[in-house]
Amino acid sequence: MPNRDTGALNDLETMAPEARQEAMLAKTTDLVAHAYAASGEFKARMDKAGIAPGDIKNFDDFATIPT
C-alpha cells in the first residue's frame, strides 16, 4: 500500500518475492519471541507444547504454536 503522505510504496511491496518472504518470516518470528518473553500465558502454552521461539524456522512451523 502506498504511503499516504508520499504515495511511495513500502520496501515489502517492492522486494523480490523471495526476499519479501524472508523479511516477513523474520518479522513474524521476532513477534513470537517477543510474545514468549512478554506474556506468561503464551510462554506457558509454548512450554507445555515443548516449543521454543527458536523452533519456528519457516511458515509451516507456525502450525505447531498452540492457540
N, CA, C and O atoms as a Tripos MOL2 file, in Angstrom:
@<TRIPOS>MOLECULE
protein
  268   267    67     0     0
PROTEIN
NO_CHARGES

@<TRIPOS>ATOM
      1 N           0.8410   -1.1670    0.0000 N.3       1 MET1
      2 CA          0.0000    0.0000    0.0000 C.3       1 MET1
      3 C           0.8890    1.2350    0.0000 C.2       1 MET1
      4 O           1.8480    1.2940    0.7700 O.2       1 MET1
      5 N           0.6040    2.2010   -0.8250 N.am      2 PRO2
      6 CA          1.4170    3.4140   -0.8750 C.3       2 PRO2
      7 C           1.3370    4.2060    0.4280 C.2       2 PRO2
      8 O           0.3230    4.1900    1.1250 O.2       2 PRO2
      9 N           2.4190    4.8920    0.7340 N.am      3 ASN3
     10 CA          2.4670    5.7950    1.8690 C.3       3 ASN3
     11 C           1.4690    6.9210    1.6350 C.2       3 ASN3
     12 O           1.4550    7.5220    0.5610 O.2       3 ASN3
     13 N           0.6370    7.2100    2.6250 N.am      4 ARG4
     14 CA         -0.3860    8.2510    2.4560 C.3       4 ARG4
     15 C           0.2040    9.6110    2.1440 C.2       4 ARG4
     16 O          -0.3690   10.3770    1.3690 O.2       4 ARG4
     17 N           1.3410    9.9140    2.7390 N.am      5 ASP5
     18 CA          1.9350   11.2420    2.5580 C.3       5 ASP5
     19 C           2.6920   11.3830    1.2480 C.2       5 ASP5
     20 O           2.5960   12.4110    0.5780 O.2       5 ASP5
     21 N           3.4470   10.3480    0.8800 N.am      6 THR6
     22 CA          4.3170   10.4700   -0.2920 C.3       6 THR6
     23 C           3.8280    9.6970   -1.5050 C.2       6 THR6
     24 O           4.2500    9.9730   -2.6280 O.2       6 THR6
     25 N           2.9520    8.7440   -1.2930 N.am      7 GLY7
     26 CA          2.4930    7.9020   -2.3940 C.3       7 GLY7
     27 C           3.4880    6.8090   -2.7550 C.2       7 GLY7
     28 O           3.2430    6.0190   -3.6670 O.2       7 GLY7
     29 N           4.6120    6.7620   -2.0400 N.am      8 ALA8
     30 CA          5.6530    5.7730   -2.3370 C.3       8 ALA8
     31 C           5.2600    4.4070   -1.7720 C.2       8 ALA8
     32 O           4.5910    4.3230   -0.7420 O.2       8 ALA8
     33 N           5.6700    3.3630   -2.4390 N.am      9 LEU9
     34 CA          5.4460    2.0050   -1.9600 C.3       9 LEU9
     35 C           6.4380    1.7010   -0.8520 C.2       9 LEU9
     36 O           7.5540    2.2200   -0.8570 O.2       9 LEU9
     37 N           6.0400    0.8590    0.1040 N.am     10 ASN10
     38 CA          6.9930    0.4970    1.1540 C.3      10 ASN10
     39 C           7.9360   -0.5910    0.6370 C.2      10 ASN10
     40 O           7.7180   -1.1700   -0.4270 O.2      10 ASN10
     41 N           8.9760   -0.8510    1.4070 N.am     11 ASP11
     42 CA         10.0090   -1.7970    0.9810 C.3      11 ASP11
     43 C           9.4640   -3.1940    0.6820 C.2      11 ASP11
     44 O           9.8880   -3.8250   -0.2870 O.2      11 ASP11
     45 N           8.5320   -3.6840    1.5010 N.am     12 LEU12
     46 CA          7.9970   -5.0290    1.2670 C.3      12 LEU12
     47 C           7.2970   -5.1340   -0.0790 C.2      12 LEU12
     48 O           7.3210   -6.1930   -0.7070 O.2      12 LEU12
     49 N           6.6860   -4.0690   -0.5210 N.am     13 GLU13
     50 CA          5.9420   -4.0990   -1.7790 C.3      13 GLU13
     51 C           6.8470   -4.0750   -3.0100 C.2      13 GLU13
     52 O           6.4260   -4.4540   -4.1030 O.2      13 GLU13
     53 N           8.0750   -3.6330   -2.8310 N.am     14 THR14
     54 CA          8.9790   -3.5390   -3.9770 C.3      14 THR14
     55 C          10.0670   -4.6130   -3.9750 C.2      14 THR14
     56 O          10.8850   -4.6660   -4.8930 O.2      14 THR14
     57 N          10.0810   -5.4670   -2.9540 N.am     15 MET15
     58 CA         11.0820   -6.5360   -2.8710 C.3      15 MET15
     59 C          10.7500   -7.6740   -3.8290 C.2      15 MET15
     60 O           9.6080   -7.8500   -4.2540 O.2      15 MET15
     61 N          11.7750   -8.4280   -4.1470 N.am     16 ALA16
     62 CA         11.5700   -9.6780   -4.8780 C.3      16 ALA16
     63 C          10.7580  -10.6060   -3.9740 C.2      16 ALA16
     64 O          10.8940  -10.5330   -2.7530 O.2      16 ALA16
     65 N           9.9270  -11.4650   -4.5320 N.am     17 PRO17
     66 CA          9.0790  -12.3350   -3.7130 C.3      17 PRO17
     67 C           9.8380  -13.1460   -2.6630 C.2      17 PRO17
     68 O           9.3640  -13.2820   -1.5350 O.2      17 PRO17
     69 N          10.9950  -13.6780   -3.0080 N.am     18 GLU18
     70 CA         11.7600  -14.4790   -2.0500 C.3      18 GLU18
     71 C          12.2540  -13.6190   -0.8980 C.2      18 GLU18
     72 O          12.2050  -14.0370    0.2590 O.2      18 GLU18
     73 N          12.7290  -12.4210   -1.2100 N.am     19 ALA19
     74 CA         13.2100  -11.5090   -0.1710 C.3      19 ALA19
     75 C          12.0560  -11.0610    0.7180 C.2      19 ALA19
     76 O          12.2190  -10.9400    1.9330 O.2      19 ALA19
     77 N          10.9020  -10.8180    0.1290 N.am     20 ARG20
     78 CA          9.7290  -10.4260    0.9020 C.3      20 ARG20
     79 C           9.3340  -11.5490    1.8630 C.2      20 ARG20
     80 O           9.0170  -11.2910    3.0240 O.2      20 ARG20
     81 N           9.3530  -12.7730    1.3880 N.am     21 GLN21
     82 CA          9.0040  -13.9290    2.2260 C.3      21 GLN21
     83 C           9.9690  -14.0350    3.4070 C.2      21 GLN21
     84 O           9.5430  -14.2760    4.5370 O.2      21 GLN21
     85 N          11.2630  -13.8560    3.1510 N.am     22 GLU22
     86 CA         12.2610  -13.9140    4.2160 C.3      22 GLU22
     87 C          12.0540  -12.7960    5.2270 C.2      22 GLU22
     88 O          12.1500  -13.0240    6.4330 O.2      22 GLU22
     89 N          11.7710  -11.5890    4.7470 N.am     23 ALA23
     90 CA         11.5570  -10.4470    5.6370 C.3      23 ALA23
     91 C          10.3150  -10.6610    6.4950 C.2      23 ALA23
     92 O          10.3220  -10.3620    7.6890 O.2      23 ALA23
     93 N           9.2630  -11.1720    5.8950 N.am     24 MET24
     94 CA          8.0350  -11.4250    6.6400 C.3      24 MET24
     95 C           8.2430  -12.5200    7.6900 C.2      24 MET24
     96 O           7.7180  -12.4230    8.7990 O.2      24 MET24
     97 N           8.9980  -13.5490    7.3470 N.am     25 LEU25
     98 CA          9.2870  -14.6090    8.3060 C.3      25 LEU25
     99 C          10.1050  -14.0570    9.4780 C.2      25 LEU25
    100 O           9.8350  -14.3860   10.6330 O.2      25 LEU25
    101 N          11.0950  -13.2250    9.1840 N.am     26 ALA26
    102 CA         11.9220  -12.6430   10.2410 C.3      26 ALA26
    103 C          11.0740  -11.7930   11.1860 C.2      26 ALA26
    104 O          11.2180  -11.8920   12.4050 O.2      26 ALA26
    105 N          10.2000  -10.9670   10.6370 N.am     27 LYS27
    106 CA          9.3550  -10.1220   11.4840 C.3      27 LYS27
    107 C           8.3980  -10.9640   12.3230 C.2      27 LYS27
    108 O           8.1580  -10.6620   13.4920 O.2      27 LYS27
    109 N           7.8640  -12.0000   11.7350 N.am     28 THR28
    110 CA          6.9010  -12.8330   12.4420 C.3      28 THR28
    111 C           7.5760  -13.6540   13.5350 C.2      28 THR28
    112 O           7.0270  -13.8000   14.6270 O.2      28 THR28
    113 N           8.7520  -14.1870   13.2530 N.am     29 THR29
    114 CA          9.4490  -14.9470   14.2970 C.3      29 THR29
    115 C           9.9020  -14.0160   15.4290 C.2      29 THR29
    116 O           9.9430  -14.4300   16.5870 O.2      29 THR29
    117 N          10.2420  -12.7610   15.1000 N.am     30 ASP30
    118 CA         10.5590  -11.7820   16.1480 C.3      30 ASP30
    119 C           9.3340  -11.5320   17.0260 C.2      30 ASP30
    120 O           9.4580  -11.3830   18.2420 O.2      30 ASP30
    121 N           8.1670  -11.4870   16.4170 N.am     31 LEU31
    122 CA          6.9320  -11.2820   17.1660 C.3      31 LEU31
    123 C           6.6620  -12.4560   18.1110 C.2      31 LEU31
    124 O           6.2300  -12.2510   19.2460 O.2      31 LEU31
    125 N           6.9120  -13.6660   17.6540 N.am     32 VAL32
    126 CA          6.7360  -14.8520   18.5100 C.3      32 VAL32
    127 C           7.7030  -14.7820   19.6850 C.2      32 VAL32
    128 O           7.3160  -15.0620   20.8190 O.2      32 VAL32
    129 N           8.9460  -14.4140   19.4310 N.am     33 ALA33
    130 CA          9.9350  -14.3070   20.5020 C.3      33 ALA33
    131 C           9.5330  -13.2320   21.5100 C.2      33 ALA33
    132 O           9.6920  -13.4170   22.7160 O.2      33 ALA33
    133 N           9.0210  -12.1280   21.0230 N.am     34 HIS34
    134 CA          8.5670  -11.0580   21.9180 C.3      34 HIS34
    135 C           7.3920  -11.5350   22.7740 C.2      34 HIS34
    136 O           7.3780  -11.3130   23.9850 O.2      34 HIS34
    137 N           6.4200  -12.1790   22.1600 N.am     35 ALA35
    138 CA          5.2560  -12.6800   22.9000 C.3      35 ALA35
    139 C           5.6890  -13.6980   23.9550 C.2      35 ALA35
    140 O           5.1640  -13.7010   25.0690 O.2      35 ALA35
    141 N           6.6320  -14.5480   23.6120 N.am     36 TYR36
    142 CA          7.1370  -15.5580   24.5370 C.3      36 TYR36
    143 C           7.7850  -14.8830   25.7540 C.2      36 TYR36
    144 O           7.5970  -15.3180   26.8900 O.2      36 TYR36
    145 N           8.5430  -13.8250   25.4990 N.am     37 ALA37
    146 CA          9.2410  -13.1250   26.5850 C.3      37 ALA37
    147 C           8.3040  -12.2450   27.4120 C.2      37 ALA37
    148 O           8.5230  -12.0560   28.6080 O.2      37 ALA37
    149 N           7.2680  -11.7120   26.7790 N.am     38 ALA38
    150 CA          6.4290  -10.7180   27.4450 C.3      38 ALA38
    151 C           5.1370  -11.2730   28.0390 C.2      38 ALA38
    152 O           4.5340  -10.6360   28.9020 O.2      38 ALA38
    153 N           4.7130  -12.4280   27.5980 N.am     39 SER39
    154 CA          3.4240  -12.9660   28.0480 C.3      39 SER39
    155 C           3.6210  -14.2930   28.7630 C.2      39 SER39
    156 O           4.0110  -15.2910   28.1580 O.2      39 SER39
    157 N           3.3490  -14.2840   30.0410 N.am     40 GLY40
    158 CA          3.4720  -15.5190   30.8050 C.3      40 GLY40
    159 C           2.5440  -16.6140   30.2970 C.2      40 GLY40
    160 O           2.9180  -17.7860   30.2670 O.2      40 GLY40
    161 N           1.3430  -16.2360   29.9000 N.am     41 GLU41
    162 CA          0.3750  -17.2030   29.3870 C.3      41 GLU41
    163 C           0.8760  -17.8420   28.0840 C.2      41 GLU41
    164 O           0.8110  -19.0600   27.9220 O.2      41 GLU41
    165 N           1.3750  -17.0170   27.1610 N.am     42 PHE42
    166 CA          1.8840  -17.5380   25.8910 C.3      42 PHE42
    167 C           3.0900  -18.4370   26.1380 C.2      42 PHE42
    168 O           3.2080  -19.5090   25.5440 O.2      42 PHE42
    169 N           3.9870  -17.9910   27.0190 N.am     43 LYS43
    170 CA          5.1760  -18.7960   27.3440 C.3      43 LYS43
    171 C           4.7600  -20.1450   27.9330 C.2      43 LYS43
    172 O           5.3180  -21.1830   27.5750 O.2      43 LYS43
    173 N           3.7840  -20.1250   28.8310 N.am     44 ALA44
    174 CA          3.3270  -21.3770   29.4570 C.3      44 ALA44
    175 C           2.7530  -22.3310   28.4100 C.2      44 ALA44
    176 O           3.0240  -23.5310   28.4530 O.2      44 ALA44
    177 N           1.9690  -21.8100   27.4780 N.am     45 ARG45
    178 CA          1.4040  -22.6600   26.4160 C.3      45 ARG45
    179 C           2.4990  -23.2310   25.5210 C.2      45 ARG45
    180 O           2.4630  -24.4060   25.1570 O.2      45 ARG45
    181 N           3.4700  -22.3930   25.1710 N.am     46 MET46
    182 CA          4.5760  -22.8640   24.3320 C.3      46 MET46
    183 C           5.3880  -23.9230   25.0750 C.2      46 MET46
    184 O           5.7200  -24.9670   24.5130 O.2      46 MET46
    185 N           5.7040  -23.6490   26.3350 N.am     47 ASP47
    186 CA          6.4850  -24.6020   27.1270 C.3      47 ASP47
    187 C           5.7440  -25.9320   27.2790 C.2      47 ASP47
    188 O           6.3500  -26.9980   27.1660 O.2      47 ASP47
    189 N           4.4440  -25.8700   27.5340 N.am     48 LYS48
    190 CA          3.6510  -27.0910   27.6890 C.3      48 LYS48
    191 C           3.6660  -27.9210   26.4010 C.2      48 LYS48
    192 O           3.6530  -29.1510   26.4500 O.2      48 LYS48
    193 N           3.6950  -27.2450   25.2540 N.am     49 ALA49
    194 CA          3.7340  -27.9330   23.9610 C.3      49 ALA49
    195 C           5.1550  -28.3440   23.5790 C.2      49 ALA49
    196 O           5.3560  -29.0340   22.5790 O.2      49 ALA49
    197 N           6.1430  -27.9210   24.3760 N.am     50 GLY50
    198 CA          7.5320  -28.2720   24.0860 C.3      50 GLY50
    199 C           8.1260  -27.4850   22.9300 C.2      50 GLY50
    200 O           9.0040  -27.9710   22.2170 O.2      50 GLY50
    201 N           7.6370  -26.2660   22.7550 N.am     51 ILE51
    202 CA          8.0930  -25.4300   21.6360 C.3      51 ILE51
    203 C           8.7540  -24.1690   22.1880 C.2      51 ILE51
    204 O           8.2390  -23.5420   23.1140 O.2      51 ILE51
    205 N           9.8850  -23.8090   21.6170 N.am     52 ALA52
    206 CA         10.5750  -22.5650   21.9410 C.3      52 ALA52
    207 C          10.5330  -21.6640   20.7120 C.2      52 ALA52
    208 O          10.4090  -22.1580   19.5910 O.2      52 ALA52
    209 N          10.6360  -20.3510   20.9040 N.am     53 PRO53
    210 CA         10.6050  -19.4450   19.7490 C.3      53 PRO53
    211 C          11.6370  -19.8010   18.6740 C.2      53 PRO53
    212 O          11.3800  -19.6140   17.4840 O.2      53 PRO53
    213 N          12.7740  -20.3000   19.0760 N.am     54 GLY54
    214 CA         13.8130  -20.6720   18.1190 C.3      54 GLY54
    215 C          13.4620  -21.8780   17.2640 C.2      54 GLY54
    216 O          14.1270  -22.1550   16.2660 O.2      54 GLY54
    217 N          12.4140  -22.5960   17.6560 N.am     55 ASP55
    218 CA         11.9780  -23.7570   16.8750 C.3      55 ASP55
    219 C          11.2030  -23.3470   15.6230 C.2      55 ASP55
    220 O          11.0020  -24.1600   14.7200 O.2      55 ASP55
    221 N          10.7700  -22.0940   15.5690 N.am     56 ILE56
    222 CA          9.9980  -21.6040   14.4330 C.3      56 ILE56
    223 C          10.9870  -21.1630   13.3500 C.2      56 ILE56
    224 O          11.5990  -20.0990   13.4410 O.2      56 ILE56
    225 N          11.1270  -21.9980   12.3350 N.am     57 LYS57
    226 CA         12.1280  -21.7470   11.2840 C.3      57 LYS57
    227 C          11.5120  -21.4330    9.9160 C.2      57 LYS57
    228 O          12.1830  -20.9000    9.0330 O.2      57 LYS57
    229 N          10.2230  -21.7700    9.7500 N.am     58 ASN58
    230 CA          9.5500  -21.4850    8.4780 C.3      58 ASN58
    231 C           8.0570  -21.3160    8.7680 C.2      58 ASN58
    232 O           7.6000  -21.5490    9.8870 O.2      58 ASN58
    233 N           7.3140  -20.9130    7.7540 N.am     59 PHE59
    234 CA          5.8970  -20.6460    7.9720 C.3      59 PHE59
    235 C           5.1070  -21.8990    8.3530 C.2      59 PHE59
    236 O           4.0980  -21.7950    9.0500 O.2      59 PHE59
    237 N           5.5360  -23.0510    7.9220 N.am     60 ASP60
    238 CA          4.8570  -24.2960    8.3020 C.3      60 ASP60
    239 C           4.9390  -24.5370    9.8070 C.2      60 ASP60
    240 O           4.0350  -25.1320   10.3940 O.2      60 ASP60
    241 N           6.0300  -24.0720   10.4350 N.am     61 ASP61
    242 CA          6.2190  -24.2650   11.8680 C.3      61 ASP61
    243 C           5.1850  -23.5000   12.6950 C.2      61 ASP61
    244 O           4.9530  -23.8420   13.8550 O.2      61 ASP61
    245 N           4.5700  -22.4820   12.1240 N.am     62 PHE62
    246 CA          3.5710  -21.7300   12.8800 C.3      62 PHE62
    247 C           2.3760  -22.5910   13.2550 C.2      62 PHE62
    248 O           1.6770  -22.2860   14.2210 O.2      62 PHE62
    249 N           2.1360  -23.6400   12.5210 N.am     63 ALA63
    250 CA          1.0290  -24.5360   12.8320 C.3      63 ALA63
    251 C           1.2540  -25.2710   14.1520 C.2      63 ALA63
    252 O           0.3030  -25.8020   14.7260 O.2      63 ALA63
    253 N           2.4900  -25.3130   14.6430 N.am     64 THR64
    254 CA          2.7850  -26.0030   15.8900 C.3      64 THR64
    255 C           2.5390  -25.1210   17.1150 C.2      64 THR64
    256 O           2.5300  -25.6230   18.2390 O.2      64 THR64
    257 N           2.3410  -23.8230   16.9170 N.am     65 ILE65
    258 CA          2.1460  -22.9080   18.0330 C.3      65 ILE65
    259 C           0.7410  -23.1060   18.5980 C.2      65 ILE65
    260 O          -0.2420  -23.0110   17.8640 O.2      65 ILE65
    261 N           0.6430  -23.3790   19.8930 N.am     66 PRO66
    262 CA         -0.6810  -23.5660   20.4900 C.3      66 PRO66
    263 C          -1.4390  -22.2400   20.5760 C.2      66 PRO66
    264 O          -0.8670  -21.1980   20.8970 O.2      66 PRO66
    265 N          -2.7190  -22.3020   20.2850 N.am     67 THR67
    266 CA         -3.5380  -21.0890   20.3680 C.3      67 THR67
    267 C          -4.6590  -21.2680   21.3540 C.2      67 THR67
    268 O          -5.4540  -20.3510   21.5580 O.2      67 THR67
@<TRIPOS>BOND
     1     1     2 1
     2     2     3 1
     3     3     4 2
     4     3     5 am
     5     5     6 1
     6     6     7 1
     7     7     8 2
     8     7     9 am
     9     9    10 1
    10    10    11 1
    11    11    12 2
    12    11    13 am
    13    13    14 1
    14    14    15 1
    15    15    16 2
    16    15    17 am
    17    17    18 1
    18    18    19 1
    19    19    20 2
    20    19    21 am
    21    21    22 1
    22    22    23 1
    23    23    24 2
    24    23    25 am
    25    25    26 1
    26    26    27 1
    27    27    28 2
    28    27    29 am
    29    29    30 1
    30    30    31 1
    31    31    32 2
    32    31    33 am
    33    33    34 1
    34    34    35 1
    35    35    36 2
    36    35    37 am
    37    37    38 1
    38    38    39 1
    39    39    40 2
    40    39    41 am
    41    41    42 1
    42    42    43 1
    43    43    44 2
    44    43    45 am
    45    45    46 1
    46    46    47 1
    47    47    48 2
    48    47    49 am
    49    49    50 1
    50    50    51 1
    51    51    52 2
    52    51    53 am
    53    53    54 1
    54    54    55 1
    55    55    56 2
    56    55    57 am
    57    57    58 1
    58    58    59 1
    59    59    60 2
    60    59    61 am
    61    61    62 1
    62    62    63 1
    63    63    64 2
    64    63    65 am
    65    65    66 1
    66    66    67 1
    67    67    68 2
    68    67    69 am
    69    69    70 1
    70    70    71 1
    71    71    72 2
    72    71    73 am
    73    73    74 1
    74    74    75 1
    75    75    76 2
    76    75    77 am
    77    77    78 1
    78    78    79 1
    79    79    80 2
    80    79    81 am
    81    81    82 1
    82    82    83 1
    83    83    84 2
    84    83    85 am
    85    85    86 1
    86    86    87 1
    87    87    88 2
    88    87    89 am
    89    89    90 1
    90    90    91 1
    91    91    92 2
    92    91    93 am
    93    93    94 1
    94    94    95 1
    95    95    96 2
    96    95    97 am
    97    97    98 1
    98    98    99 1
    99    99   100 2
   100    99   101 am
   101   101   102 1
   102   102   103 1
   103   103   104 2
   104   103   105 am
   105   105   106 1
   106   106   107 1
   107   107   108 2
   108   107   109 am
   109   109   110 1
   110   110   111 1
   111   111   112 2
   112   111   113 am
   113   113   114 1
   114   114   115 1
   115   115   116 2
   116   115   117 am
   117   117   118 1
   118   118   119 1
   119   119   120 2
   120   119   121 am
   121   121   122 1
   122   122   123 1
   123   123   124 2
   124   123   125 am
   125   125   126 1
   126   126   127 1
   127   127   128 2
   128   127   129 am
   129   129   130 1
   130   130   131 1
   131   131   132 2
   132   131   133 am
   133   133   134 1
   134   134   135 1
   135   135   136 2
   136   135   137 am
   137   137   138 1
   138   138   139 1
   139   139   140 2
   140   139   141 am
   141   141   142 1
   142   142   143 1
   143   143   144 2
   144   143   145 am
   145   145   146 1
   146   146   147 1
   147   147   148 2
   148   147   149 am
   149   149   150 1
   150   150   151 1
   151   151   152 2
   152   151   153 am
   153   153   154 1
   154   154   155 1
   155   155   156 2
   156   155   157 am
   157   157   158 1
   158   158   159 1
   159   159   160 2
   160   159   161 am
   161   161   162 1
   162   162   163 1
   163   163   164 2
   164   163   165 am
   165   165   166 1
   166   166   167 1
   167   167   168 2
   168   167   169 am
   169   169   170 1
   170   170   171 1
   171   171   172 2
   172   171   173 am
   173   173   174 1
   174   174   175 1
   175   175   176 2
   176   175   177 am
   177   177   178 1
   178   178   179 1
   179   179   180 2
   180   179   181 am
   181   181   182 1
   182   182   183 1
   183   183   184 2
   184   183   185 am
   185   185   186 1
   186   186   187 1
   187   187   188 2
   188   187   189 am
   189   189   190 1
   190   190   191 1
   191   191   192 2
   192   191   193 am
   193   193   194 1
   194   194   195 1
   195   195   196 2
   196   195   197 am
   197   197   198 1
   198   198   199 1
   199   199   200 2
   200   199   201 am
   201   201   202 1
   202   202   203 1
   203   203   204 2
   204   203   205 am
   205   205   206 1
   206   206   207 1
   207   207   208 2
   208   207   209 am
   209   209   210 1
   210   210   211 1
   211   211   212 2
   212   211   213 am
   213   213   214 1
   214   214   215 1
   215   215   216 2
   216   215   217 am
   217   217   218 1
   218   218   219 1
   219   219   220 2
   220   219   221 am
   221   221   222 1
   222   222   223 1
   223   223   224 2
   224   223   225 am
   225   225   226 1
   226   226   227 1
   227   227   228 2
   228   227   229 am
   229   229   230 1
   230   230   231 1
   231   231   232 2
   232   231   233 am
   233   233   234 1
   234   234   235 1
   235   235   236 2
   236   235   237 am
   237   237   238 1
   238   238   239 1
   239   239   240 2
   240   239   241 am
   241   241   242 1
   242   242   243 1
   243   243   244 2
   244   243   245 am
   245   245   246 1
   246   246   247 1
   247   247   248 2
   248   247   249 am
   249   249   250 1
   250   250   251 1
   251   251   252 2
   252   251   253 am
   253   253   254 1
   254   254   255 1
   255   255   256 2
   256   255   257 am
   257   257   258 1
   258   258   259 1
   259   259   260 2
   260   259   261 am
   261   261   262 1
   262   262   263 1
   263   263   264 2
   264   263   265 am
   265   265   266 1
   266   266   267 1
   267   267   268 2
@<TRIPOS>SUBSTRUCTURE
     1 MET1         2 RESIDUE 1 A MET
     2 PRO2         6 RESIDUE 1 A PRO
     3 ASN3        10 RESIDUE 1 A ASN
     4 ARG4        14 RESIDUE 1 A ARG
     5 ASP5        18 RESIDUE 1 A ASP
     6 THR6        22 RESIDUE 1 A THR
     7 GLY7        26 RESIDUE 1 A GLY
     8 ALA8        30 RESIDUE 1 A ALA
     9 LEU9        34 RESIDUE 1 A LEU
    10 ASN10       38 RESIDUE 1 A ASN
    11 ASP11       42 RESIDUE 1 A ASP
    12 LEU12       46 RESIDUE 1 A LEU
    13 GLU13       50 RESIDUE 1 A GLU
    14 THR14       54 RESIDUE 1 A THR
    15 MET15       58 RESIDUE 1 A MET
    16 ALA16       62 RESIDUE 1 A ALA
    17 PRO17       66 RESIDUE 1 A PRO
    18 GLU18       70 RESIDUE 1 A GLU
    19 ALA19       74 RESIDUE 1 A ALA
    20 ARG20       78 RESIDUE 1 A ARG
    21 GLN21       82 RESIDUE 1 A GLN
    22 GLU22       86 RESIDUE 1 A GLU
    23 ALA23       90 RESIDUE 1 A ALA
    24 MET24       94 RESIDUE 1 A MET
    25 LEU25       98 RESIDUE 1 A LEU
    26 ALA26      102 RESIDUE 1 A ALA
    27 LYS27      106 RESIDUE 1 A LYS
    28 THR28      110 RESIDUE 1 A THR
    29 THR29      114 RESIDUE 1 A THR
    30 ASP30      118 RESIDUE 1 A ASP
    31 LEU31      122 RESIDUE 1 A LEU
    32 VAL32      126 RESIDUE 1 A VAL
    33 ALA33      130 RESIDUE 1 A ALA
    34 HIS34      134 RESIDUE 1 A HIS
    35 ALA35      138 RESIDUE 1 A ALA
    36 TYR36      142 RESIDUE 1 A TYR
    37 ALA37      146 RESIDUE 1 A ALA
    38 ALA38      150 RESIDUE 1 A ALA
    39 SER39      154 RESIDUE 1 A SER
    40 GLY40      158 RESIDUE 1 A GLY
    41 GLU41      162 RESIDUE 1 A GLU
    42 PHE42      166 RESIDUE 1 A PHE
    43 LYS43      170 RESIDUE 1 A LYS
    44 ALA44      174 RESIDUE 1 A ALA
    45 ARG45      178 RESIDUE 1 A ARG
    46 MET46      182 RESIDUE 1 A MET
    47 ASP47      186 RESIDUE 1 A ASP
    48 LYS48      190 RESIDUE 1 A LYS
    49 ALA49      194 RESIDUE 1 A ALA
    50 GLY50      198 RESIDUE 1 A GLY
    51 ILE51      202 RESIDUE 1 A ILE
    52 ALA52      206 RESIDUE 1 A ALA
    53 PRO53      210 RESIDUE 1 A PRO
    54 GLY54      214 RESIDUE 1 A GLY
    55 ASP55      218 RESIDUE 1 A ASP
    56 ILE56      222 RESIDUE 1 A ILE
    57 LYS57      226 RESIDUE 1 A LYS
    58 ASN58      230 RESIDUE 1 A ASN
    59 PHE59      234 RESIDUE 1 A PHE
    60 ASP60      238 RESIDUE 1 A ASP
    61 ASP61      242 RESIDUE 1 A ASP
    62 PHE62      246 RESIDUE 1 A PHE
    63 ALA63      250 RESIDUE 1 A ALA
    64 THR64      254 RESIDUE 1 A THR
    65 ILE65      258 RESIDUE 1 A ILE
    66 PRO66      262 RESIDUE 1 A PRO
    67 THR67      266 RESIDUE 1 A THR
